[in-house]
């Protein structure tokens, strides 16, 4: 009976180790995904700021900017931000 108990205990320990490893891998995956989304959002914000600065300084034609935004933006609330409607 002790051999059976030892095997059951060893199997239970192995299952617990596998569960912990899976949890750690899932956590790392979630963190990497979260960081990549944050990086993308930061890039989008910086590009937007750079473009708006160029339009404000007259380095980029405002009509071309509005035309580009009219093609790219479809949601009514977003279009209202740029006075496209």
N, CA, C and O atoms as a GROMACS GRO file, in nm:
protein
  340
    1UNK      N    1   0.081  -0.120   0.000
    1UNK     CA    2   0.000   0.000   0.000
    1UNK      C    3   0.086   0.126   0.000
    1UNK      O    4   0.044   0.226  -0.058
    2UNK      N    5   0.201   0.127   0.061
    2UNK     CA    6   0.284   0.246   0.065
    2UNK      C    7   0.338   0.281  -0.073
    2UNK      O    8   0.354   0.399  -0.104
    3UNK      N    9   0.366   0.181  -0.156
    3UNK     CA   10   0.414   0.209  -0.292
    3UNK      C   11   0.307   0.282  -0.372
    3UNK      O   12   0.337   0.377  -0.444
    4UNK      N   13   0.182   0.238  -0.359
    4UNK     CA   14   0.072   0.303  -0.428
    4UNK      C   15   0.055   0.447  -0.378
    4UNK      O   16   0.035   0.538  -0.458
    5UNK      N   17   0.063   0.467  -0.247
    5UNK     CA   18   0.050   0.602  -0.191
    5UNK      C   19   0.162   0.693  -0.240
    5UNK      O   20   0.139   0.810  -0.272
    6UNK      N   21   0.283   0.640  -0.248
    6UNK     CA   22   0.397   0.718  -0.297
    6UNK      C   23   0.377   0.758  -0.442
    6UNK      O   24   0.406   0.871  -0.482
    7UNK      N   25   0.327   0.665  -0.522
    7UNK     CA   26   0.303   0.695  -0.664
    7UNK      C   27   0.193   0.799  -0.682
    7UNK      O   28   0.204   0.889  -0.764
    8UNK      N   29   0.088   0.785  -0.603
    8UNK     CA   30  -0.022   0.883  -0.609
    8UNK      C   31   0.029   1.021  -0.568
    8UNK      O   32  -0.002   1.121  -0.633
    9UNK      N   33   0.107   1.026  -0.461
    9UNK     CA   34   0.162   1.153  -0.415
    9UNK      C   35   0.256   1.213  -0.519
    9UNK      O   36   0.251   1.334  -0.545
   10UNK      N   37   0.342   1.130  -0.579
   10UNK     CA   38   0.434   1.178  -0.682
   10UNK      C   39   0.358   1.230  -0.803
   10UNK      O   40   0.394   1.333  -0.860
   11UNK      N   41   0.252   1.160  -0.842
   11UNK     CA   42   0.171   1.204  -0.956
   11UNK      C   43   0.102   1.336  -0.923
   11UNK      O   44   0.096   1.426  -1.006
   12UNK      N   45   0.050   1.346  -0.801
   12UNK     CA   46  -0.015   1.472  -0.759
   12UNK      C   47   0.083   1.587  -0.759
   12UNK      O   48   0.048   1.698  -0.801
   13UNK      N   49   0.204   1.562  -0.713
   13UNK     CA   50   0.307   1.667  -0.713
   13UNK      C   51   0.341   1.710  -0.856
   13UNK      O   52   0.358   1.828  -0.883
   14UNK      N   53   0.350   1.612  -0.946
   14UNK     CA   54   0.383   1.643  -1.086
   14UNK      C   55   0.271   1.726  -1.149
   14UNK      O   56   0.298   1.821  -1.223
   15UNK      N   57   0.147   1.690  -1.120
   15UNK     CA   58   0.032   1.766  -1.172
   15UNK      C   59   0.037   1.909  -1.120
   15UNK      O   60   0.015   2.004  -1.196
   16UNK      N   61   0.066   1.924  -0.992
   16UNK     CA   62   0.075   2.059  -0.934
   16UNK      C   63   0.186   2.141  -1.001
   16UNK      O   64   0.168   2.259  -1.028
   17UNK      N   65   0.301   2.077  -1.027
   17UNK     CA   66   0.411   2.145  -1.095
   17UNK      C   67   0.370   2.189  -1.235
   17UNK      O   68   0.402   2.300  -1.278
   18UNK      N   69   0.300   2.101  -1.305
   18UNK     CA   70   0.255   2.135  -1.441
   18UNK      C   71   0.155   2.250  -1.438
   18UNK      O   72   0.160   2.338  -1.524
   19UNK      N   73   0.066   2.250  -1.340
   19UNK     CA   74  -0.031   2.360  -1.328
   19UNK      C   75   0.039   2.493  -1.302
   19UNK      O   76   0.006   2.595  -1.363
   20UNK      N   77   0.136   2.490  -1.211
   20UNK     CA   78   0.211   2.613  -1.180
   20UNK      C   79   0.289   2.663  -1.301
   20UNK      O   80   0.295   2.783  -1.327
   21UNK      N   81   0.348   2.570  -1.376
   21UNK     CA   82   0.423   2.609  -1.496
   21UNK      C   83   0.329   2.670  -1.599
   21UNK      O   84   0.363   2.768  -1.665
   22UNK      N   85   0.211   2.610  -1.614
   22UNK     CA   86   0.114   2.665  -1.710
   22UNK      C   87   0.067   2.803  -1.667
   22UNK      O   88   0.054   2.893  -1.750
   23UNK      N   89   0.041   2.823  -1.538
   23UNK     CA   90   0.000   2.955  -1.488
   23UNK      C   91   0.108   3.059  -1.514
   23UNK      O   92   0.079   3.171  -1.555
   24UNK      N   93   0.234   3.021  -1.489
   24UNK     CA   94   0.345   3.114  -1.511
   24UNK      C   95   0.358   3.150  -1.658
   24UNK      O   96   0.383   3.266  -1.693
   25UNK      N   97   0.341   3.051  -1.746
   25UNK     CA   98   0.350   3.077  -1.890
   25UNK      C   99   0.236   3.167  -1.935
   25UNK      O  100   0.258   3.257  -2.016
   26UNK      N  101   0.115   3.144  -1.884
   26UNK     CA  102   0.001   3.228  -1.920
   26UNK      C  103   0.020   3.372  -1.870
   26UNK      O  104  -0.014   3.467  -1.940
   27UNK      N  105   0.074   3.385  -1.751
   27UNK     CA  106   0.099   3.519  -1.697
   27UNK      C  107   0.201   3.594  -1.781
   27UNK      O  108   0.183   3.712  -1.811
   28UNK      N  109   0.308   3.526  -1.819
   28UNK     CA  110   0.410   3.588  -1.904
   28UNK      C  111   0.352   3.628  -2.039
   28UNK      O  112   0.385   3.734  -2.092
   29UNK      N  113   0.267   3.544  -2.093
   29UNK     CA  114   0.204   3.573  -2.222
   29UNK      C  115   0.114   3.696  -2.212
   29UNK      O  116   0.115   3.782  -2.300
   30UNK      N  117   0.034   3.703  -2.104
   30UNK     CA  118  -0.053   3.819  -2.084
   30UNK      C  119   0.027   3.947  -2.068
   30UNK      O  120  -0.009   4.050  -2.123
   31UNK      N  121   0.137   3.940  -1.993
   31UNK     CA  122   0.221   4.058  -1.973
   31UNK      C  123   0.283   4.104  -2.104
   31UNK      O  124   0.289   4.224  -2.131
   32UNK      N  125   0.330   4.010  -2.186
   32UNK     CA  126   0.390   4.046  -2.314
   32UNK      C  127   0.286   4.109  -2.406
   32UNK      O  128   0.315   4.206  -2.475
   33UNK      N  129   0.165   4.054  -2.406
   33UNK     CA  130   0.058   4.110  -2.489
   33UNK      C  131   0.021   4.251  -2.442
   33UNK      O  132   0.003   4.342  -2.523
   34UNK      N  133   0.010   4.268  -2.311
   34UNK     CA  134  -0.023   4.398  -2.254
   34UNK      C  135   0.083   4.502  -2.289
   34UNK      O  136   0.051   4.616  -2.323
   35UNK      N  137   0.210   4.462  -2.281
   35UNK     CA  138   0.319   4.554  -2.312
   35UNK      C  139   0.319   4.590  -2.460
   35UNK      O  140   0.344   4.706  -2.496
   36UNK      N  141   0.292   4.494  -2.547
   36UNK     CA  142   0.292   4.523  -2.691
   36UNK      C  143   0.178   4.619  -2.726
   36UNK      O  144   0.194   4.706  -2.811
   37UNK      N  145   0.063   4.603  -2.660
   37UNK     CA  146  -0.049   4.696  -2.683
   37UNK      C  147  -0.012   4.836  -2.633
   37UNK      O  148  -0.042   4.936  -2.699
   38UNK      N  149   0.050   4.844  -2.519
   38UNK     CA  150   0.090   4.974  -2.464
   38UNK      C  151   0.193   5.040  -2.555
   38UNK      O  152   0.186   5.161  -2.578
   39UNK      N  153   0.287   4.963  -2.608
   39UNK     CA  154   0.387   5.018  -2.700
   39UNK      C  155   0.319   5.070  -2.826
   39UNK      O  156   0.353   5.179  -2.873
   40UNK      N  157   0.224   4.994  -2.880
   40UNK     CA  158   0.154   5.038  -3.001
   40UNK      C  159   0.075   5.166  -2.976
   40UNK      O  160   0.079   5.258  -3.057
   41UNK      N  161   0.004   5.173  -2.864
   41UNK     CA  162  -0.072   5.293  -2.831
   41UNK      C  163   0.020   5.414  -2.818
   41UNK      O  164  -0.014   5.524  -2.862
   42UNK      N  165   0.136   5.394  -2.758
   42UNK     CA  166   0.233   5.504  -2.743
   42UNK      C  167   0.283   5.551  -2.879
   42UNK      O  168   0.295   5.671  -2.902
   43UNK      N  169   0.313   5.456  -2.968
   43UNK     CA  170   0.358   5.492  -3.104
   43UNK      C  171   0.251   5.571  -3.178
   43UNK      O  172   0.281   5.671  -3.243
   44UNK      N  173   0.126   5.525  -3.168
   44UNK     CA  174   0.016   5.593  -3.236
   44UNK      C  175   0.004   5.736  -3.185
   44UNK      O  176  -0.015   5.830  -3.263
   45UNK      N  177   0.014   5.753  -3.054
   45UNK     CA  178   0.003   5.887  -2.996
   45UNK      C  179   0.117   5.976  -3.044
   45UNK      O  180   0.094   6.092  -3.080
   46UNK      N  181   0.239   5.924  -3.045
   46UNK     CA  182   0.353   6.005  -3.087
   46UNK      C  183   0.346   6.042  -3.235
   46UNK      O  184   0.379   6.155  -3.273
   47UNK      N  185   0.304   5.949  -3.318
   47UNK     CA  186   0.290   5.979  -3.462
   47UNK      C  187   0.183   6.085  -3.481
   47UNK      O  188   0.200   6.178  -3.560
   48UNK      N  189   0.072   6.071  -3.409
   48UNK     CA  190  -0.035   6.170  -3.419
   48UNK      C  191   0.012   6.309  -3.378
   48UNK      O  192  -0.020   6.408  -3.444
   49UNK      N  193   0.087   6.315  -3.271
   49UNK     CA  194   0.140   6.444  -3.226
   49UNK      C  195   0.233   6.505  -3.330
   49UNK      O  196   0.228   6.625  -3.355
   50UNK      N  197   0.318   6.423  -3.388
   50UNK     CA  198   0.413   6.473  -3.489
   50UNK      C  199   0.339   6.527  -3.611
   50UNK      O  200   0.374   6.632  -3.665
   51UNK      N  201   0.237   6.454  -3.654
   51UNK     CA  202   0.160   6.498  -3.772
   51UNK      C  203   0.087   6.628  -3.742
   51UNK      O  204   0.092   6.722  -3.822
   52UNK      N  205   0.020   6.633  -3.628
   52UNK     CA  206  -0.053   6.756  -3.593
   52UNK      C  207   0.041   6.875  -3.580
   52UNK      O  208   0.006   6.986  -3.621
   53UNK      N  209   0.159   6.854  -3.525
   53UNK     CA  210   0.257   6.962  -3.514
   53UNK      C  211   0.296   7.014  -3.652
   53UNK      O  212   0.306   7.134  -3.673
   54UNK      N  213   0.317   6.921  -3.746
   54UNK     CA  214   0.354   6.964  -3.882
   54UNK      C  215   0.242   7.042  -3.948
   54UNK      O  216   0.267   7.140  -4.018
   55UNK      N  217   0.118   7.000  -3.926
   55UNK     CA  218   0.003   7.072  -3.983
   55UNK      C  219  -0.006   7.211  -3.921
   55UNK      O  220  -0.026   7.310  -3.991
   56UNK      N  221   0.010   7.218  -3.789
   56UNK     CA  222   0.002   7.347  -3.720
   56UNK      C  223   0.112   7.443  -3.764
   56UNK      O  224   0.088   7.564  -3.771
   57UNK      N  225   0.232   7.393  -3.792
   57UNK     CA  226   0.344   7.478  -3.835
   57UNK      C  227   0.340   7.508  -3.983
   57UNK      O  228   0.422   7.586  -4.033
   58UNK      N  229   0.246   7.448  -4.055
   58UNK     CA  230   0.233   7.473  -4.198
   58UNK      C  231   0.329   7.391  -4.282
   58UNK      O  232   0.346   7.418  -4.401
   59UNK      N  233   0.393   7.291  -4.223
   59UNK     CA  234   0.484   7.204  -4.298
   59UNK      C  235   0.409   7.099  -4.378
   59UNK      O  236   0.463   7.038  -4.470
   60UNK      N  237   0.285   7.079  -4.342
   60UNK     CA  238   0.200   6.984  -4.415
   60UNK      C  239   0.070   7.056  -4.447
   60UNK      O  240   0.010   7.118  -4.360
   61UNK      N  241   0.027   7.049  -4.571
   61UNK     CA  242  -0.093   7.117  -4.616
   61UNK      C  243  -0.215   7.066  -4.539
   61UNK      O  244  -0.239   6.945  -4.531
   62UNK      N  245  -0.291   7.158  -4.483
   62UNK     CA  246  -0.407   7.120  -4.401
   62UNK      C  247  -0.515   7.051  -4.484
   62UNK      O  248  -0.583   6.962  -4.434
   63UNK      N  249  -0.531   7.093  -4.610
   63UNK     CA  250  -0.631   7.027  -4.696
   63UNK      C  251  -0.594   6.881  -4.722
   63UNK      O  252  -0.681   6.794  -4.723
   64UNK      N  253  -0.465   6.855  -4.744
   64UNK     CA  254  -0.421   6.716  -4.763
   64UNK      C  255  -0.443   6.634  -4.636
   64UNK      O  256  -0.482   6.518  -4.640
   65UNK      N  257  -0.417   6.698  -4.522
   65UNK     CA  258  -0.439   6.632  -4.394
   65UNK      C  259  -0.586   6.596  -4.377
   65UNK      O  260  -0.620   6.483  -4.340
   66UNK      N  261  -0.674   6.692  -4.403
   66UNK     CA  262  -0.818   6.667  -4.389
   66UNK      C  263  -0.864   6.558  -4.485
   66UNK      O  264  -0.948   6.475  -4.449
   67UNK      N  265  -0.812   6.558  -4.607
   67UNK     CA  266  -0.848   6.455  -4.705
   67UNK      C  267  -0.804   6.317  -4.654
   67UNK      O  268  -0.879   6.220  -4.664
   68UNK      N  269  -0.682   6.310  -4.599
   68UNK     CA  270  -0.632   6.184  -4.545
   68UNK      C  271  -0.721   6.137  -4.430
   68UNK      O  272  -0.756   6.019  -4.422
   69UNK      N  273  -0.757   6.228  -4.341
   69UNK     CA  274  -0.839   6.191  -4.227
   69UNK      C  275  -0.981   6.154  -4.270
   69UNK      O  276  -1.042   6.064  -4.211
   70UNK      N  277  -1.033   6.219  -4.370
   70UNK     CA  278  -1.167   6.186  -4.419
   70UNK      C  279  -1.170   6.043  -4.474
   70UNK      O  280  -1.270   5.972  -4.458
   71UNK      N  281  -1.061   6.001  -4.537
   71UNK     CA  282  -1.053   5.863  -4.588
   71UNK      C  283  -1.032   5.762  -4.476
   71UNK      O  284  -1.080   5.649  -4.485
   72UNK      N  285  -0.963   5.801  -4.370
   72UNK     CA  286  -0.923   5.706  -4.266
   72UNK      C  287  -1.023   5.693  -4.152
   72UNK      O  288  -1.029   5.589  -4.088
   73UNK      N  289  -1.102   5.797  -4.126
   73UNK     CA  290  -1.189   5.799  -4.008
   73UNK      C  291  -1.333   5.778  -4.051
   73UNK      O  292  -1.383   5.846  -4.141
   74UNK      N  293  -1.401   5.682  -3.985
   74UNK     CA  294  -1.538   5.653  -4.026
   74UNK      C  295  -1.641   5.674  -3.914
   74UNK      O  296  -1.757   5.701  -3.943
   75UNK      N  297  -1.601   5.663  -3.789
   75UNK     CA  298  -1.697   5.680  -3.679
   75UNK      C  299  -1.738   5.826  -3.666
   75UNK      O  300  -1.652   5.915  -3.668
   76UNK      N  301  -1.866   5.851  -3.652
   76UNK     CA  302  -1.916   5.990  -3.644
   76UNK      C  303  -1.849   6.073  -3.534
   76UNK      O  304  -1.816   6.190  -3.556
   77UNK      N  305  -1.829   6.015  -3.418
   77UNK     CA  306  -1.766   6.091  -3.308
   77UNK      C  307  -1.622   6.128  -3.343
   77UNK      O  308  -1.576   6.237  -3.311
   78UNK      N  309  -1.551   6.035  -3.409
   78UNK     CA  310  -1.412   6.062  -3.449
   78UNK      C  311  -1.408   6.166  -3.560
   78UNK      O  312  -1.320   6.253  -3.561
   79UNK      N  313  -1.502   6.158  -3.652
   79UNK     CA  314  -1.507   6.256  -3.762
   79UNK      C  315  -1.536   6.396  -3.707
   79UNK      O  316  -1.484   6.495  -3.758
   80UNK      N  317  -1.618   6.403  -3.604
   80UNK     CA  318  -1.651   6.533  -3.542
   80UNK      C  319  -1.527   6.596  -3.480
   80UNK      O  320  -1.515   6.718  -3.477
   81UNK      N  321  -1.434   6.514  -3.429
   81UNK     CA  322  -1.310   6.570  -3.372
   81UNK      C  323  -1.231   6.651  -3.474
   81UNK      O  324  -1.163   6.747  -3.439
   82UNK      N  325  -1.239   6.610  -3.600
   82UNK     CA  326  -1.164   6.677  -3.705
   82UNK      C  327  -1.253   6.765  -3.793
   82UNK      O  328  -1.210   6.809  -3.900
   83UNK      N  329  -1.374   6.790  -3.749
   83UNK     CA  330  -1.472   6.871  -3.825
   83UNK      C  331  -1.483   6.822  -3.969
   83UNK      O  332  -1.473   6.902  -4.062
   84UNK      N  333  -1.505   6.692  -3.986
   84UNK     CA  334  -1.511   6.635  -4.121
   84UNK      C  335  -1.654   6.627  -4.174
   84UNK      O  336  -1.674   6.605  -4.294
   85UNK      N  337  -1.752   6.645  -4.088
   85UNK     CA  338  -1.892   6.639  -4.136
   85UNK      C  339  -1.957   6.772  -4.131
   85UNK      O  340  -2.074   6.785  -4.168
   0.00000   0.00000   0.00000
